[in-house]
Amino acid sequence: MSIPTLSPQVTVTRPGRPGMAFVPGGEFMMGSNHHYREEAPAHLAEVGGFWIDLWPVTNALFRQFVDETGHVTQAEIAPDPAQYPGADPALLVPASVVFVKPKGRVDMRNFLNWWAFVPGADWRHPTGPGSTIDGMEDHPVVHIGIEDATAFAAWAGKELPTEAEWEFAARGGLDQAEYAWGEVFEPDGAPMANTWQGQFPYDNLLTDGYETTSPVGTYPANGWGVYDMIGNVWEWTVDWYAAGHHKPAQESCCSGADARTARERSYDPAVALPIPRKVIKGGSYLCAPNYCRRYRPAARMAQAVDTSTCHLGFRCIVREP
Protein backbone atom coordinates (compact mmCIF):
# COMPACT_ATOMS: atom_id res chain seq x y z
CA MET A 1 0.00 0.00 0.00
CA SER A 2 1.46 3.36 -1.03
CA ILE A 3 0.67 6.24 1.28
CA PRO A 4 1.70 9.78 0.32
CA THR A 5 3.84 11.79 2.70
CA LEU A 6 2.38 15.12 3.78
CA SER A 7 4.53 18.20 3.93
CA PRO A 8 3.98 20.01 7.25
CA GLN A 9 1.95 23.17 6.81
CA VAL A 10 3.61 24.81 9.81
CA THR A 11 7.07 24.18 11.22
CA VAL A 12 7.73 25.07 14.85
CA THR A 13 11.22 24.76 16.28
CA ARG A 14 11.29 24.44 20.07
CA PRO A 15 13.10 22.37 22.68
CA GLY A 16 11.21 19.09 22.59
CA ARG A 17 9.36 16.84 24.97
CA PRO A 18 10.02 13.20 24.05
CA GLY A 19 7.04 11.67 22.27
CA MET A 20 5.20 14.98 21.96
CA ALA A 21 4.78 17.73 19.36
CA PHE A 22 4.31 21.40 20.08
CA VAL A 23 1.13 23.05 18.82
CA PRO A 24 1.30 26.85 18.90
CA GLY A 25 -1.79 28.62 20.09
CA GLY A 26 -4.05 30.58 17.80
CA GLU A 27 -7.53 31.24 16.49
CA PHE A 28 -9.36 28.85 14.19
CA MET A 29 -12.81 28.08 12.88
CA MET A 30 -14.14 25.30 15.10
CA GLY A 31 -16.97 22.98 14.11
CA SER A 32 -18.84 22.71 10.82
CA ASN A 33 -22.16 23.77 9.34
CA HIS A 34 -22.10 21.10 6.62
CA HIS A 35 -22.38 17.73 8.34
CA TYR A 36 -23.99 16.50 11.57
CA ARG A 37 -26.10 18.90 13.62
CA GLU A 38 -23.97 18.60 16.74
CA GLU A 39 -20.98 20.06 14.88
CA ALA A 40 -22.75 23.40 14.31
CA PRO A 41 -22.49 26.28 14.44
CA ALA A 42 -19.00 26.79 13.07
CA HIS A 43 -17.47 29.54 15.18
CA LEU A 44 -14.20 31.24 15.95
CA ALA A 45 -12.28 29.63 18.82
CA GLU A 46 -8.89 30.28 20.38
CA VAL A 47 -6.44 28.08 22.25
CA GLY A 48 -3.08 28.65 23.87
CA GLY A 49 0.06 26.74 22.96
CA PHE A 50 0.44 23.17 24.20
CA TRP A 51 2.35 19.94 23.68
CA ILE A 52 0.41 16.90 22.51
CA ASP A 53 1.28 13.22 22.37
CA LEU A 54 2.42 12.19 18.90
CA TRP A 55 -0.11 9.34 18.91
CA PRO A 56 -2.74 7.74 21.12
CA VAL A 57 -1.50 6.04 24.28
CA THR A 58 -0.43 2.53 23.33
CA ASN A 59 -0.97 -0.83 24.98
CA ALA A 60 2.72 -0.92 25.95
CA LEU A 61 2.64 2.47 27.67
CA PHE A 62 -0.66 1.77 29.40
CA ARG A 63 0.73 -1.54 30.66
CA GLN A 64 3.67 0.34 32.18
CA PHE A 65 1.22 2.66 33.95
CA VAL A 66 -0.78 -0.29 35.29
CA ASP A 67 2.35 -2.17 36.39
CA GLU A 68 3.65 0.86 38.31
CA THR A 69 0.38 1.98 39.89
CA GLY A 70 -1.80 -1.12 40.13
CA HIS A 71 -4.59 0.80 38.40
CA VAL A 72 -7.74 -1.22 37.68
CA THR A 73 -9.77 0.10 34.76
CA GLN A 74 -13.46 0.88 34.80
CA ALA A 75 -14.17 -2.11 32.56
CA GLU A 76 -12.56 -4.42 35.12
CA ILE A 77 -14.77 -3.26 38.00
CA ALA A 78 -18.35 -4.39 38.57
CA PRO A 79 -20.79 -1.44 38.55
CA ASP A 80 -22.21 -0.34 41.89
CA PRO A 81 -25.85 -1.53 42.05
CA ALA A 82 -26.76 1.61 44.01
CA GLN A 83 -25.96 3.69 40.94
CA TYR A 84 -28.18 1.58 38.69
CA PRO A 85 -31.45 0.99 40.54
CA GLY A 86 -33.61 -1.63 38.87
CA ALA A 87 -30.81 -2.90 36.63
CA ASP A 88 -30.58 -6.59 35.78
CA PRO A 89 -27.97 -8.03 38.22
CA ALA A 90 -26.60 -10.14 35.36
CA LEU A 91 -25.44 -6.91 33.72
CA LEU A 92 -23.69 -5.56 36.81
CA VAL A 93 -20.43 -7.36 36.12
CA PRO A 94 -17.04 -6.22 34.80
CA ALA A 95 -17.65 -5.69 31.08
CA SER A 96 -17.22 -3.37 28.15
CA VAL A 97 -18.82 -2.69 24.77
CA VAL A 98 -17.53 -4.66 21.77
CA PHE A 99 -18.28 -4.42 18.06
CA VAL A 100 -19.57 -7.72 16.64
CA LYS A 101 -19.76 -7.76 12.86
CA PRO A 102 -23.09 -9.15 11.60
CA LYS A 103 -23.09 -11.70 8.80
CA GLY A 104 -25.23 -9.62 6.49
CA ARG A 105 -27.43 -6.56 6.15
CA VAL A 106 -29.20 -5.42 9.31
CA ASP A 107 -31.56 -2.67 10.37
CA MET A 108 -29.28 0.37 10.62
CA ARG A 109 -31.68 2.07 13.01
CA ASN A 110 -30.78 -0.37 15.78
CA PHE A 111 -27.15 -0.17 16.92
CA LEU A 112 -27.64 -3.31 19.01
CA ASN A 113 -27.32 -5.19 15.72
CA TRP A 114 -23.55 -4.68 15.95
CA TRP A 115 -22.76 -3.65 19.52
CA ALA A 116 -22.62 -6.10 22.43
CA PHE A 117 -22.01 -5.64 26.16
CA VAL A 118 -19.38 -8.32 26.73
CA PRO A 119 -18.44 -9.48 30.26
CA GLY A 120 -14.68 -9.83 30.55
CA ALA A 121 -13.88 -7.41 27.74
CA ASP A 122 -11.21 -4.91 28.82
CA TRP A 123 -7.95 -3.38 27.64
CA ARG A 124 -6.10 -6.70 27.94
CA HIS A 125 -8.94 -8.64 26.29
CA PRO A 126 -10.32 -6.36 23.57
CA THR A 127 -12.98 -8.74 22.24
CA GLY A 128 -13.68 -10.55 25.50
CA PRO A 129 -12.31 -13.51 27.47
CA GLY A 130 -9.75 -15.48 25.51
CA SER A 131 -8.67 -12.53 23.37
CA THR A 132 -5.29 -10.90 23.87
CA ILE A 133 -3.16 -7.90 22.95
CA ASP A 134 -0.06 -10.01 22.36
CA GLY A 135 1.75 -8.56 19.36
CA MET A 136 -0.28 -5.33 19.63
CA GLU A 137 2.03 -3.41 21.94
CA ASP A 138 2.19 -0.49 19.48
CA HIS A 139 -1.58 -0.33 18.95
CA PRO A 140 -3.75 2.21 20.80
CA VAL A 141 -5.05 0.95 24.11
CA VAL A 142 -8.86 0.59 24.05
CA HIS A 143 -11.69 -0.06 26.52
CA ILE A 144 -10.52 3.01 28.41
CA GLY A 145 -12.99 5.00 30.51
CA ILE A 146 -12.64 8.68 31.32
CA GLU A 147 -11.47 7.85 34.85
CA ASP A 148 -8.74 5.61 33.42
CA ALA A 149 -7.56 8.28 30.98
CA THR A 150 -7.53 10.91 33.72
CA ALA A 151 -5.56 8.64 36.06
CA PHE A 152 -3.00 7.89 33.37
CA ALA A 153 -2.60 11.59 32.56
CA ALA A 154 -1.94 12.40 36.23
CA TRP A 155 0.64 9.60 36.43
CA ALA A 156 2.37 10.93 33.31
CA GLY A 157 2.34 14.55 34.53
CA LYS A 158 -0.02 15.55 31.74
CA GLU A 159 -3.69 16.39 31.15
CA LEU A 160 -6.45 15.49 28.74
CA PRO A 161 -7.22 18.07 26.04
CA THR A 162 -10.30 20.21 25.78
CA GLU A 163 -12.41 19.70 22.68
CA ALA A 164 -11.06 22.94 21.17
CA GLU A 165 -7.44 21.96 21.84
CA TRP A 166 -8.02 18.53 20.33
CA GLU A 167 -9.66 19.92 17.19
CA PHE A 168 -7.01 22.60 16.72
CA ALA A 169 -4.29 19.94 16.97
CA ALA A 170 -6.13 17.65 14.54
CA ARG A 171 -6.38 20.36 11.90
CA GLY A 172 -2.60 20.66 11.71
CA GLY A 173 -2.71 24.28 10.58
CA LEU A 174 -5.27 23.64 7.81
CA ASP A 175 -8.05 25.87 9.11
CA GLN A 176 -11.51 24.89 7.80
CA ALA A 177 -10.17 21.99 5.72
CA GLU A 178 -12.55 19.04 5.46
CA TYR A 179 -9.98 16.52 6.65
CA ALA A 180 -6.84 16.69 8.75
CA TRP A 181 -4.78 16.42 5.54
CA GLY A 182 -6.81 18.57 3.14
CA GLU A 183 -10.00 18.43 1.08
CA VAL A 184 -9.74 14.95 -0.47
CA PHE A 185 -10.50 11.90 1.65
CA GLU A 186 -8.11 9.55 -0.18
CA PRO A 187 -5.62 11.57 -2.24
CA ASP A 188 -4.32 9.46 -5.14
CA GLY A 189 -6.55 6.64 -3.84
CA ALA A 190 -4.42 6.05 -0.73
CA PRO A 191 -6.00 5.69 2.74
CA MET A 192 -4.87 8.48 5.07
CA ALA A 193 -6.38 7.03 8.24
CA ASN A 194 -7.64 3.74 9.63
CA THR A 195 -11.36 3.76 8.80
CA TRP A 196 -13.95 1.30 7.46
CA GLN A 197 -14.06 0.69 3.70
CA GLY A 198 -17.22 -0.90 2.35
CA GLN A 199 -20.74 -1.18 3.70
CA PHE A 200 -20.83 -0.84 7.48
CA PRO A 201 -21.42 -2.91 9.60
CA TYR A 202 -21.19 -6.19 7.67
CA ASP A 203 -18.78 -5.69 4.74
CA ASN A 204 -15.28 -4.36 5.42
CA LEU A 205 -13.18 -4.37 2.25
CA LEU A 206 -9.97 -3.91 4.30
CA THR A 207 -8.47 -1.60 1.70
CA ASP A 208 -6.23 -0.19 4.41
CA GLY A 209 -5.30 -3.67 5.61
CA TYR A 210 -6.78 -3.40 9.12
CA GLU A 211 -9.91 -5.01 10.53
CA THR A 212 -9.53 -3.29 13.90
CA THR A 213 -6.85 -0.98 15.29
CA SER A 214 -3.58 -0.30 13.48
CA PRO A 215 -0.13 0.40 14.92
CA VAL A 216 0.22 4.07 15.84
CA GLY A 217 2.09 6.12 13.27
CA THR A 218 1.03 3.90 10.36
CA TYR A 219 -0.37 6.87 8.43
CA PRO A 220 1.22 10.26 7.67
CA ALA A 221 1.46 12.93 10.35
CA ASN A 222 -0.51 16.13 9.98
CA GLY A 223 0.95 19.62 9.74
CA TRP A 224 1.91 19.73 13.41
CA GLY A 225 3.71 16.39 13.12
CA VAL A 226 0.95 14.52 15.01
CA TYR A 227 -0.29 11.05 14.03
CA ASP A 228 -3.63 9.23 14.18
CA MET A 229 -5.80 12.21 15.07
CA ILE A 230 -8.32 10.79 12.60
CA GLY A 231 -9.54 7.18 12.61
CA ASN A 232 -8.04 4.25 14.50
CA VAL A 233 -9.67 5.08 17.86
CA TRP A 234 -11.94 7.77 19.22
CA GLU A 235 -10.25 9.93 21.87
CA TRP A 236 -11.55 11.41 25.11
CA THR A 237 -11.64 15.14 25.81
CA VAL A 238 -12.45 16.82 29.13
CA ASP A 239 -15.46 18.76 27.84
CA TRP A 240 -18.99 17.82 28.74
CA TYR A 241 -21.12 17.13 25.71
CA ALA A 242 -23.75 19.54 24.42
CA ALA A 243 -25.83 18.83 21.33
CA GLY A 244 -24.14 21.62 19.39
CA HIS A 245 -21.65 24.42 19.93
CA HIS A 246 -23.88 26.61 22.07
CA LYS A 247 -22.76 30.04 23.17
CA PRO A 248 -22.77 29.20 26.90
CA ALA A 249 -20.18 26.53 26.18
CA GLN A 250 -17.94 28.91 24.27
CA GLU A 251 -18.26 32.31 25.89
CA SER A 252 -17.06 33.13 29.37
CA CYS A 253 -15.96 36.14 31.37
CA CYS A 254 -13.08 34.05 32.61
CA SER A 255 -9.78 32.90 31.17
CA GLY A 256 -7.32 30.08 31.59
CA ALA A 257 -8.30 27.32 34.02
CA ASP A 258 -11.53 29.11 35.03
CA ALA A 259 -12.69 29.25 31.42
CA ARG A 260 -11.89 25.55 30.92
CA THR A 261 -13.91 24.70 34.03
CA ALA A 262 -16.88 26.71 32.73
CA ARG A 263 -16.74 24.90 29.38
CA GLU A 264 -16.50 21.50 31.03
CA ARG A 265 -19.69 22.17 33.00
CA SER A 266 -21.72 23.38 30.03
CA TYR A 267 -23.41 20.20 28.87
CA ASP A 268 -26.98 20.02 27.63
CA PRO A 269 -29.37 19.38 30.54
CA ALA A 270 -32.27 18.91 28.12
CA VAL A 271 -30.90 15.58 26.95
CA ALA A 272 -32.80 12.94 28.92
CA LEU A 273 -29.94 10.59 29.73
CA PRO A 274 -29.11 9.51 33.28
CA ILE A 275 -25.34 9.23 32.72
CA PRO A 276 -23.26 12.37 32.07
CA ARG A 277 -21.39 12.36 28.77
CA LYS A 278 -18.07 13.78 27.59
CA VAL A 279 -17.04 14.77 24.06
CA ILE A 280 -14.95 12.27 22.10
CA LYS A 281 -13.22 13.18 18.87
CA GLY A 282 -11.56 11.77 15.77
CA GLY A 283 -13.62 8.82 14.62
CA SER A 284 -12.33 5.25 14.56
CA TYR A 285 -11.72 2.16 12.46
CA LEU A 286 -15.51 1.70 12.46
CA CYS A 287 -16.35 5.01 10.75
CA ALA A 288 -17.60 4.42 7.21
CA PRO A 289 -18.90 6.48 4.27
CA ASN A 290 -22.40 5.00 4.71
CA TYR A 291 -22.44 5.36 8.50
CA CYS A 292 -20.77 7.72 10.97
CA ARG A 293 -18.77 9.93 8.61
CA ARG A 294 -16.96 11.34 11.60
CA TYR A 295 -13.39 10.91 10.37
CA ARG A 296 -13.01 14.71 10.30
CA PRO A 297 -11.56 17.23 12.80
CA ALA A 298 -14.92 18.96 13.27
CA ALA A 299 -16.77 15.74 14.08
CA ARG A 300 -17.74 14.95 17.66
CA MET A 301 -19.68 12.37 19.62
CA ALA A 302 -21.07 11.94 23.14
CA GLN A 303 -19.66 9.19 25.34
CA ALA A 304 -21.14 8.16 28.69
CA VAL A 305 -18.57 8.52 31.46
CA ASP A 306 -19.38 5.08 32.88
CA THR A 307 -18.76 3.20 29.62
CA SER A 308 -15.76 2.09 27.59
CA THR A 309 -15.66 0.53 24.13
CA CYS A 310 -13.39 -1.43 21.80
CA HIS A 311 -12.69 1.66 19.65
CA LEU A 312 -12.11 4.31 22.32
CA GLY A 313 -8.71 5.48 23.56
CA PHE A 314 -7.02 8.78 24.40
CA ARG A 315 -3.91 10.94 24.24
CA CYS A 316 -2.55 13.62 26.56
CA ILE A 317 -1.30 17.19 26.39
CA VAL A 318 0.92 19.52 28.42
CA ARG A 319 -0.09 23.17 28.36
CA GLU A 320 2.43 25.98 28.19
CA PRO A 321 2.92 27.68 31.60
C-alpha positions in Angstrom: 0.0 0.0 0.0 1.5 3.4 -1.0 0.7 6.2 1.3 1.7 9.8 0.3 3.8 11.8 2.7 2.4 15.1 3.8 4.5 18.2 3.9 4.0 20.0 7.3 1.9 23.2 6.8 3.6 24.8 9.8 7.1 24.2 11.2 7.7 25.1 14.8 11.2 24.8 16.3 11.3 24.4 20.1 13.1 22.4 22.7 11.2 19.1 22.6 9.4 16.8 25.0 10.0 13.2 24.0 7.0 11.7 22.3 5.2 15.0 22.0 4.8 17.7 19.4 4.3 21.4 20.1 1.1 23.1 18.8 1.3 26.9 18.9 -1.8 28.6 20.1 -4.0 30.6 17.8 -7.5 31.2 16.5 -9.4 28.8 14.2 -12.8 28.1 12.9 -14.1 25.3 15.1 -17.0 23.0 14.1 -18.8 22.7 10.8 -22.2 23.8 9.3 -22.1 21.1 6.6 -22.4 17.7 8.3 -24.0 16.5 11.6 -26.1 18.9 13.6 -24.0 18.6 16.7 -21.0 20.1 14.9 -22.7 23.4 14.3 -22.5 26.3 14.4 -19.0 26.8 13.1 -17.5 29.5 15.2 -14.2 31.2 16.0 -12.3 29.6 18.8 -8.9 30.3 20.4 -6.4 28.1 22.3 -3.1 28.6 23.9 0.1 26.7 23.0 0.4 23.2 24.2 2.3 19.9 23.7 0.4 16.9 22.5 1.3 13.2 22.4 2.4 12.2 18.9 -0.1 9.3 18.9 -2.7 7.7 21.1 -1.5 6.0 24.3 -0.4 2.5 23.3 -1.0 -0.8 25.0 2.7 -0.9 25.9 2.6 2.5 27.7 -0.7 1.8 29.4 0.7 -1.5 30.7 3.7 0.3 32.2 1.2 2.7 34.0 -0.8 -0.3 35.3 2.3 -2.2 36.4 3.6 0.9 38.3 0.4 2.0 39.9 -1.8 -1.1 40.1 -4.6 0.8 38.4 -7.7 -1.2 37.7 -9.8 0.1 34.8 -13.5 0.9 34.8 -14.2 -2.1 32.6 -12.6 -4.4 35.1 -14.8 -3.3 38.0 -18.4 -4.4 38.6 -20.8 -1.4 38.6 -22.2 -0.3 41.9 -25.9 -1.5 42.1 -26.8 1.6 44.0 -26.0 3.7 40.9 -28.2 1.6 38.7 -31.4 1.0 40.5 -33.6 -1.6 38.9 -30.8 -2.9 36.6 -30.6 -6.6 35.8 -28.0 -8.0 38.2 -26.6 -10.1 35.4 -25.4 -6.9 33.7 -23.7 -5.6 36.8 -20.4 -7.4 36.1 -17.0 -6.2 34.8 -17.6 -5.7 31.1 -17.2 -3.4 28.1 -18.8 -2.7 24.8 -17.5 -4.7 21.8 -18.3 -4.4 18.1 -19.6 -7.7 16.6 -19.8 -7.8 12.9 -23.1 -9.2 11.6 -23.1 -11.7 8.8 -25.2 -9.6 6.5 -27.4 -6.6 6.2 -29.2 -5.4 9.3 -31.6 -2.7 10.4 -29.3 0.4 10.6 -31.7 2.1 13.0 -30.8 -0.4 15.8 -27.2 -0.2 16.9 -27.6 -3.3 19.0 -27.3 -5.2 15.7 -23.6 -4.7 15.9 -22.8 -3.7 19.5 -22.6 -6.1 22.4 -22.0 -5.6 26.2 -19.4 -8.3 26.7 -18.4 -9.5 30.3 -14.7 -9.8 30.5 -13.9 -7.4 27.7 -11.2 -4.9 28.8 -8.0 -3.4 27.6 -6.1 -6.7 27.9 -8.9 -8.6 26.3 -10.3 -6.4 23.6 -13.0 -8.7 22.2 -13.7 -10.5 25.5 -12.3 -13.5 27.5 -9.8 -15.5 25.5 -8.7 -12.5 23.4 -5.3 -10.9 23.9 -3.2 -7.9 23.0 -0.1 -10.0 22.4 1.7 -8.6 19.4 -0.3 -5.3 19.6 2.0 -3.4 21.9 2.2 -0.5 19.5 -1.6 -0.3 18.9 -3.8 2.2 20.8 -5.1 0.9 24.1 -8.9 0.6 24.0 -11.7 -0.1 26.5 -10.5 3.0 28.4 -13.0 5.0 30.5 -12.6 8.7 31.3 -11.5 7.8 34.9 -8.7 5.6 33.4 -7.6 8.3 31.0 -7.5 10.9 33.7 -5.6 8.6 36.1 -3.0 7.9 33.4 -2.6 11.6 32.6 -1.9 12.4 36.2 0.6 9.6 36.4 2.4 10.9 33.3 2.3 14.5 34.5 0.0 15.5 31.7 -3.7 16.4 31.1 -6.4 15.5 28.7 -7.2 18.1 26.0 -10.3 20.2 25.8 -12.4 19.7 22.7 -11.1 22.9 21.2 -7.4 22.0 21.8 -8.0 18.5 20.3 -9.7 19.9 17.2 -7.0 22.6 16.7 -4.3 19.9 17.0 -6.1 17.7 14.5 -6.4 20.4 11.9 -2.6 20.7 11.7 -2.7 24.3 10.6 -5.3 23.6 7.8 -8.0 25.9 9.1 -11.5 24.9 7.8 -10.2 22.0 5.7 -12.6 19.0 5.5 -10.0 16.5 6.7 -6.8 16.7 8.8 -4.8 16.4 5.5 -6.8 18.6 3.1 -10.0 18.4 1.1 -9.7 15.0 -0.5 -10.5 11.9 1.6 -8.1 9.5 -0.2 -5.6 11.6 -2.2 -4.3 9.5 -5.1 -6.5 6.6 -3.8 -4.4 6.1 -0.7 -6.0 5.7 2.7 -4.9 8.5 5.1 -6.4 7.0 8.2 -7.6 3.7 9.6 -11.4 3.8 8.8 -13.9 1.3 7.5 -14.1 0.7 3.7 -17.2 -0.9 2.3 -20.7 -1.2 3.7 -20.8 -0.8 7.5 -21.4 -2.9 9.6 -21.2 -6.2 7.7 -18.8 -5.7 4.7 -15.3 -4.4 5.4 -13.2 -4.4 2.2 -10.0 -3.9 4.3 -8.5 -1.6 1.7 -6.2 -0.2 4.4 -5.3 -3.7 5.6 -6.8 -3.4 9.1 -9.9 -5.0 10.5 -9.5 -3.3 13.9 -6.9 -1.0 15.3 -3.6 -0.3 13.5 -0.1 0.4 14.9 0.2 4.1 15.8 2.1 6.1 13.3 1.0 3.9 10.4 -0.4 6.9 8.4 1.2 10.3 7.7 1.5 12.9 10.4 -0.5 16.1 10.0 0.9 19.6 9.7 1.9 19.7 13.4 3.7 16.4 13.1 1.0 14.5 15.0 -0.3 11.0 14.0 -3.6 9.2 14.2 -5.8 12.2 15.1 -8.3 10.8 12.6 -9.5 7.2 12.6 -8.0 4.2 14.5 -9.7 5.1 17.9 -11.9 7.8 19.2 -10.2 9.9 21.9 -11.5 11.4 25.1 -11.6 15.1 25.8 -12.5 16.8 29.1 -15.5 18.8 27.8 -19.0 17.8 28.7 -21.1 17.1 25.7 -23.7 19.5 24.4 -25.8 18.8 21.3 -24.1 21.6 19.4 -21.7 24.4 19.9 -23.9 26.6 22.1 -22.8 30.0 23.2 -22.8 29.2 26.9 -20.2 26.5 26.2 -17.9 28.9 24.3 -18.3 32.3 25.9 -17.1 33.1 29.4 -16.0 36.1 31.4 -13.1 34.0 32.6 -9.8 32.9 31.2 -7.3 30.1 31.6 -8.3 27.3 34.0 -11.5 29.1 35.0 -12.7 29.2 31.4 -11.9 25.6 30.9 -13.9 24.7 34.0 -16.9 26.7 32.7 -16.7 24.9 29.4 -16.5 21.5 31.0 -19.7 22.2 33.0 -21.7 23.4 30.0 -23.4 20.2 28.9 -27.0 20.0 27.6 -29.4 19.4 30.5 -32.3 18.9 28.1 -30.9 15.6 26.9 -32.8 12.9 28.9 -29.9 10.6 29.7 -29.1 9.5 33.3 -25.3 9.2 32.7 -23.3 12.4 32.1 -21.4 12.4 28.8 -18.1 13.8 27.6 -17.0 14.8 24.1 -15.0 12.3 22.1 -13.2 13.2 18.9 -11.6 11.8 15.8 -13.6 8.8 14.6 -12.3 5.2 14.6 -11.7 2.2 12.5 -15.5 1.7 12.5 -16.3 5.0 10.7 -17.6 4.4 7.2 -18.9 6.5 4.3 -22.4 5.0 4.7 -22.4 5.4 8.5 -20.8 7.7 11.0 -18.8 9.9 8.6 -17.0 11.3 11.6 -13.4 10.9 10.4 -13.0 14.7 10.3 -11.6 17.2 12.8 -14.9 19.0 13.3 -16.8 15.7 14.1 -17.7 14.9 17.7 -19.7 12.4 19.6 -21.1 11.9 23.1 -19.7 9.2 25.3 -21.1 8.2 28.7 -18.6 8.5 31.5 -19.4 5.1 32.9 -18.8 3.2 29.6 -15.8 2.1 27.6 -15.7 0.5 24.1 -13.4 -1.4 21.8 -12.7 1.7 19.7 -12.1 4.3 22.3 -8.7 5.5 23.6 -7.0 8.8 24.4 -3.9 10.9 24.2 -2.6 13.6 26.6 -1.3 17.2 26.4 0.9 19.5 28.4 -0.1 23.2 28.4 2.4 26.0 28.2 2.9 27.7 31.6 
